[in-house]
Amino acid sequence: MQDVLRKINRGIHRVLLFVAQVAVCALVVLVTINVFKRYLFRGGFGWAEEVPAVLVALFAFLACAMGVRDHLHVAVSLIYSRFREGGAARKILEKLTDFSTLLVGLFMLVYGSMLLQRMIGLPGVLPVTGWPRWVQYISVPLAGFVITYDSILFLTGVLPWLDIQYPDDAEPAGEDAAAEKKAEKVQEEVQPS
């Protein structure tokens, strides 16, 4: 069962990474084209402010959710680094961190869903694109779900604390074999013999 949950986790994060990459690329292209159009032709696209705002919100919340997976959130390690590596105190702090992150994810999931439901019921649309207003808020409960799911996997031990999905110095996340070998190595280091 744990292998299935890990594969689901990896699949979710691949989709999130793809969506975030598309959002950033589209954002850069749209803003660049609009800047050139404004300066060269004295006028830009009317929708060129609404669409980037939606893309920034999407990217920001998805990046936040992906950062939870690799423990990239802001942390003060002054106390944590004082304890012995692999010791009980560090494990307690790790569980406390995961529990706190779980609470934040649940908050985003529950209240983001409530906000989204309320916005879906309202008749307003974005002025230029005509998109429904709730499009701006869809990334909040989505990120909340992913943060909650990741935190539960960390708290239950399905994902080890040091398991990294987005390594800086290794192969891209699309390389299944390399990522699985690294996860197995981390799993062996975490579990006592």
Secondary structure as GFF3:
##gff-version 3
##sequence-region A 1 193
A	DSSP	alpha_helix	2	41	.	.	.	ID=ss1
A	DSSP	three_ten_helix	46	48	.	.	.	ID=ss2
A	DSSP	alpha_helix	50	69	.	.	.	ID=ss3
A	DSSP	three_ten_helix	80	82	.	.	.	ID=ss4
A	DSSP	alpha_helix	88	121	.	.	.	ID=ss5
A	DSSP	three_ten_helix	133	137	.	.	.	ID=ss6
A	DSSP	alpha_helix	139	155	.	.	.	ID=ss7
A	DSSP	alpha_helix	176	190	.	.	.	ID=ss8
###
